[in-house]
């Protein structure tokens, strides 16, 4: 169990070595240092050729869409986000089971109440290596209602009919 939980702490958590240092092996420490060095050199290489990767684009987009009062726990829309909210009447998201926290933040900054339509299947999540967190979708499903008692409650529509293949 402890070994499996390490994957949740590695690199993403700056306290990783402090929390598990006494039980990690030298190989693990070396691997962590190699990953840190790779990240450093990769960032330098991107700057040298003036380019960004997809993750950079996501993070910079979120930075542009959040205001100065934003914290990790409380995203506040920037003026740009508020202007863009007026531009988009509806936002549609496919493969929502593969959303990550940064993408969720972008979506939150761009959306107005009740104008987001998402589609997904948690059992088809395939992008954990890219930071996808199907739990975001699961949490949204829990707060949605099949009956929609009010306009403030998200409507959940389960698609239970298979139109993709024959029964056989």
N, C-alpha and C positions, 0 to 999 in steps of 0.2 A: 504493500500500500504506500509506504513512504517513497519508494522508487517511482511509482506511477505519479505521485503528487509533485515530484521534482520537475516534471515537464511544465507544470503550471507556474513554477517559480523561475525557471531558467531564463536568463537575460532580461526578461520583461520586468523582473523585480530586482532593483539594485541591492536589496538586502539578501540576495540568494546565498552568497557565501557565508554570511553571518548566521543565517538560519540553518544551513545544512553543512557548514564547514567541517564540523567534527565527524560527520559520517561520510563525507565525499572522499573519493580517492584522488590521488595525484592526477590520474588521467582525466578526471572530470574537470579539475581545475585548469589543466592544460587546454582542454577543449574550450572552456569558457574564455580563456585568454585568446585563443586562436580566433574565436568568433568575434570577440571585441576588436582584435586587430584587423580582421577582415572588414568589419563594419567601418572602421576608421579609414582604411585604404580605399574601400569602395566609395565612401563619401568624398574623399580627395579626388578620386578618378572622375566622379560625376562632376565635381566642381571644375576640374581641369578642362573638360570638354563642354562645360556649360549645359548640362542636361539633368533631367529629373527622371526618376522611375515612377511607376504607378503609385506606390506607397507615398512618395513625396508629394505627388499631385493631390492625393487624398488629404494629407496633413495640411498642406498649404491652403487647399480649398476650405477646410474647416477653420483654419486660422483667419481667413478673410471673412468668413461668415459669422464669427463670434466676436462679441464686443470685449472691451477692456476689462469689464467686471466678471468675465467668465472664469470659472474654476472647473476642475475636473468633474466635480459633482453637480455643478450648476452651470449649464451652458446658457449664455445670454446672447441673443441675436445682435449682430452688428447692424449698422444703418444699411449696408449693402444687402444683408439678408432680408431686412424688412422691405426694401424696394423689390427684391426678387420674389418675395412672397406675394406681392401684388400682381406680378407678371404671370405666375403659374396658377391656373384655376384648379388643376388636378395634377397629382403626381402618381405615376404608376411604377411599381417596382416588381420585377419578376425575379424568381429564384431568391426570394427573401430569406430563405433558410441559410443562405451563405453570406449574410450581411455581417460586417464587423463593427466594432464600436465607433470607429472613425466615420464610417459610412452612415451609421445610425445618427451620429451627431450632425452630419451634413444634412441628412433628411429632416431631422428635427428643426434645424435652422431655416430650411427652405419651406417647410410645410405650415399650413394654417390648420386650424382645428377642423377635422373631418374631411380633408381633401386628399388623403393618401389612400391608395388602393394597392394592396400587396398580395402576391401569389407565391406560394411555395409549398414544399413538402419536407418537413424536418428529416424524414428518413432518407432523403436524397442529398443531404448536405455533404459536399466533397471538398470544401476549401478550408478545412481547419488549419492546414499548413500555411495558409495566407492570412490567418487571424479570424476566420469566420467563427461566429459564436451562435449556433442554432438556438441557444437559450434566449436570445433577444426575441426571436420569433415565438418561442414557446411562451414567454412572458406576455407578449402582445396577444397571443391566442387566449390566455387565461383571462385577460381583462376585457375581451370582446364577448358580445352576447349573440346567441343564435336567434333570440327573439327581438332584440333591439328595443328595449322599453323606452328609450329616449334618444333624442338626436345627439346627445353628448356621449353615448356609449357606442363604441365601435361595433360594427356588424360583422359577424363571422358566418361565412357560407362554406360549408364542407362539401367538396365535390367528391362524391362517392361512386360515381358511375365511370367505368373504364371505357373510353372511346378509342383507345390506342391500339388495342389488340383483341383478337377473338378469345372466347373463353378457353378454347383448347390450348 
